[in-house]
Amino acid sequence: MAKVEVKDLRDKSVAELQSVLQGLQKDQFNNFMKKNTGQLAQHHVLKETRKNIARVKTLISEKAGL
């Protein structure tokens, strides 16, 4: 998955961000399992997904504070 654009995410509601977060967490789990079974050729995807999750969580906490 490519880098999540924060500009696009800022327009979404908290519920929509939660669904994006859930999808990213599923991707992270699937990529982790692929890595452990030797099927993941691009290891940078793990770090990228982790950072995308952090971006979405940050936006959720910012919106919750409003």
Wavefront OBJ file of the C-alpha trace (Angstrom):
o trace
v 0.000 0.000 0.000
v 1.254 3.453 -0.830
v 1.698 6.288 1.610
v -1.596 7.543 2.946
v -2.090 11.200 2.077
v -2.970 13.198 5.172
v -4.767 15.816 3.058
v -7.247 13.176 1.946
v -7.719 11.802 5.442
v -8.411 15.173 7.080
v -11.721 15.398 5.205
v -12.976 12.075 6.589
v -15.052 11.585 9.722
v -13.860 9.614 12.743
v -15.956 6.613 11.681
v -14.388 6.623 8.222
v -10.924 6.933 9.764
v -11.695 3.954 12.001
v -12.528 1.851 8.951
v -9.308 2.980 7.225
v -7.395 2.061 10.383
v -8.997 -1.365 10.497
v -8.030 -2.017 6.877
v -4.442 -0.933 7.527
v -4.221 -3.204 10.563
v -5.436 -6.142 8.455
v -2.806 -5.299 5.833
v -0.153 -5.146 8.541
v -1.132 -8.564 9.892
v -1.218 -10.136 6.423
v 2.174 -8.665 5.519
v 3.641 -9.848 8.819
v 2.405 -13.375 8.142
v 3.791 -13.272 4.599
v 7.157 -12.115 5.963
v 7.301 -14.985 8.421
v 6.438 -17.550 5.763
v 8.965 -16.103 3.329
v 6.405 -14.864 0.809
v 7.013 -11.127 1.268
v 9.665 -9.818 -1.096
v 9.273 -6.140 -0.236
v 10.095 -5.760 3.449
v 9.753 -1.986 3.366
v 5.974 -2.472 3.217
v 5.936 -3.376 6.922
v 7.497 -0.070 7.950
v 5.309 1.885 5.538
v 2.128 0.290 6.878
v 3.182 0.945 10.467
v 3.708 4.634 9.685
v 0.364 4.859 7.887
v -1.347 3.404 10.969
v 0.350 6.060 13.104
v -0.835 8.808 10.745
v -4.435 7.639 10.942
v -4.315 7.229 14.736
v -2.937 10.751 15.077
v -5.795 12.171 13.018
v -8.355 10.208 15.063
v -6.956 11.596 18.309
v -6.881 15.136 16.891
v -10.521 14.898 15.866
v -11.516 13.359 19.205
v -9.922 16.292 21.014
v -12.095 18.815 19.183
l 1 2 3 4 5 6 7 8 9 10 11 12 13 14 15 16 17 18 19 20 21 22 23 24 25 26 27 28 29 30 31 32 33 34 35 36 37 38 39 40 41 42 43 44 45 46 47 48 49 50 51 52 53 54 55 56 57 58 59 60 61 62 63 64 65 66
